[in-house]
């Protein structure tokens, strides 16, 4: 498991978001064991409380389960993201990197163009639905 801390977001948020992404992308599967709080804190050079807070947030989201004696594992109910979404996310990351756009700015752009499913207008009867890239 690779987690990198960079950018302006708080370390707790970065850890939580990256673990969530590893689960969503299938890089962490159900029942996979995560490093202990102390080990991950040491690896990332952060306080153990920072990692513990991220783990607790992911437990609240039901993505992780922590049990005494068996450590912290990915929940069996955690699901991965569909392939087209992952492919589009990778394409966005590649394009942003090539254009010299940093992660925080890319996220801001994505949030600005994001449309909730209820906000997407239905295509007219004679119009083809838009296809995603």
KATA-V979399 format. One record per helix or strand of 3 or more residues. SS is the DSSP state (hx for helix, st for strand). FROM is the first residue (numbers start at 0). LEN is the number of residues. If there is no record, write none. Layout:
<<SS/FROM/LEN> <SS/FROM/LEN>>
This chain:
<<hx/10/14> <hx/36/8> <hx/47/13> <st/63/4> <st/70/4> <hx/82/17> <hx/102/11> <hx/116/3>>
